[in-house]
């Protein structure tokens, strides 16, 4: 099955998520956070760089837990400007 290409809005949301994850990670290593979240370091690198713009829900939930934040914070930060 072939996935539809991502829209520019989906790509932008993925980039915002990546920036936020890098900020929340701070000085902690990708390896450390990935291990806590139960994903590979390469997957986290791809999410942080925006190459995986639409990660699975449970991946994002596990990252939120590993980073000590909530899904609400991640969702709010990745909404486009002007969206309530």
C-alpha positions in Angstrom: 0.0 0.0 0.0 1.3 3.4 -1.0 0.9 6.3 1.4 -0.4 9.6 0.1 2.3 12.3 0.1 2.3 14.6 3.1 0.7 18.0 2.7 2.8 21.1 3.4 0.8 21.5 6.6 1.6 18.0 7.8 5.3 18.5 7.0 5.3 21.8 8.9 3.6 20.2 11.9 6.3 17.4 11.9 9.0 20.0 11.9 7.4 21.9 14.8 7.2 18.6 16.7 10.8 17.9 16.1 11.9 21.3 17.3 9.9 20.9 20.4 11.2 17.4 21.1 14.8 18.7 20.8 14.1 21.5 23.2 12.4 19.2 25.7 15.3 16.7 25.5 17.8 19.5 26.4 21.2 18.0 27.2 19.9 14.5 27.5 21.1 12.2 24.6 19.0 10.8 21.9 20.0 7.3 23.0 18.8 7.9 26.5 15.4 9.4 25.5 14.8 6.8 22.8 15.5 3.9 25.3 13.1 5.4 27.8 10.4 5.8 25.0 11.0 2.3 23.7 12.0 3.4 20.2 15.3 3.3 18.3 17.6 6.3 18.4 17.4 6.4 14.6 13.6 6.8 14.8 13.9 9.6 17.3 16.5 11.3 15.1 14.1 11.1 12.2 11.2 12.5 14.2 13.4 15.3 15.5 14.6 16.2 12.0 11.1 16.1 10.6 11.8 13.1 8.3 9.0 11.2 10.2 6.4 14.0 10.2 3.5 11.9 11.4 4.8 9.5 14.1 2.4 6.9 15.6 0.3 8.0 18.5 1.9 5.6 21.0 5.4 6.7 19.9 4.5 10.3 20.7 2.8 9.3 23.9 5.9 7.4 25.0 8.1 10.3 24.1 6.0 12.7 26.1 6.4 10.4 29.1 10.1 10.1 28.6 10.5 13.8 28.3 8.3 14.5 31.4 5.6 16.4 29.4 2.0 15.8 28.4 0.4 15.1 25.1 -1.6 18.3 25.5 1.7 20.3 25.5 2.9 18.5 22.4 -0.4 18.9 20.6 -0.7 22.6 21.5 2.8 23.3 20.4 2.4 21.7 17.0 -0.9 23.4 16.0 -0.5 26.0 13.3 -0.5 29.7 14.5 -4.0 31.0 14.8 -5.7 27.7 15.7 -7.4 27.7 19.1 
